[in-house]
Amino acid sequence: MTYCLGIKVSEGLVLLADGRITAGTQVSNARKATLHGPEGRAVAIMTSGLRSLRDKTLAYFDRDQRRDHKHGFASTLDAVAAYCAALREVAEEDREALERSELKFNLHGILAGCLPDDPEPSMYLVYPEGNWIEVDARTPYLSIGATAYGKPILDRALSFDTPMRTVLKLAYLSFDSTRFSSADVGYPIDMLTYTRDDGRWREAQYDYDDLRLQRRWWNEHITQLAAEMPDGPWTEALLTERTGASPLSLVKRD
C-alpha cells in the first residue's frame, strides 16, 4: 500500500509520498514522488499501485517527452495528456496478462506543476482508466493509496489560504496518522514544494529518526488536549463519582 498526498494552496504546492514497498512478506524502500522534465519546466508525479506499472508508465512518459517535447511541456494539462497516453499504452499491453494472474491494473497518479502556459500551479489525479480530475480550491488536496486515515485532519484544518509552513505540518500529520494505522505505509518519506514567489521546486527526504521531535510533540499534545477537553454529558451518565474525578489516562505510542 502507499500514501501519496498533494496539496494546492495560494502560496504553491506541497507533495508528500511514503517510501515503503511491500511484496508479500518482503519490505523495501523506493521513491514514489519524482520530477520529470528539464529544470524550470518539470512536472511532479506520484503514483500508487503495482510498481511494475509505475516504472513502465513513467518510462513511456519520459520517452515521449524526450521525443516530442524536448524543452518540456507547455502546460501541466499537456503533461497530464501525455501521461494518460502512456498509461493507456501500458494498459493495452499488460492489462490482459495481469488479469490472467488475478492482478488488477491499479495505477493511480497525481501530477502537479506550473508550466509556462499555466496561469497558476495545478494538480490532477489520474485514474487507472486514464480519466482525471483537477484539485479544487474548496477541497485543496488529492490523495491516493491508503487515503482514509490521513483525511480527517486535512478536512478539519486545511484551506486554500493556509500558509505553506502550516501545510507542511498538516501533510506530515496526515502521513503520520496513516502510517500509525496502516502497516503498509511507512518511512522514509519524500516531500516536495513548489513556491509561487520564486517558481522553484524543492525536495527533501526524511526517515523515522529525522522527525522524532515532531512525532513526540504531537503524541504528547494530542493526549494532553484530550485530557483537557471539557467533560461531556457522558461523564455524569456513564461514570461513577470516583471514576469521573480521576485524570484521563491515555496510552501513548511513539
Secondary structure, DSSP 8 states (H G I E B T S, - for coil): --EEEEEEETTEEEEEEE-EEEETTEEEE---EEEESSTTS-EEEEEES-HHHHHHHHHHHHHHHHHH-TT--SSHHHHHHHHHHHHHHHHHHHHHHHHHTT-----EEEEEE--TT-SS-EEEEE-TTS-EEE-BTTB-EEEEES-TTTHHHHHHH--TT--HHHHHHHHHHHHHHHHHH-TT--S-EEEEEEETTTTEEEEEEE-GGGGHHHHHHHHHHHHHHHHHS---THHHHHS-HHHHHS--------
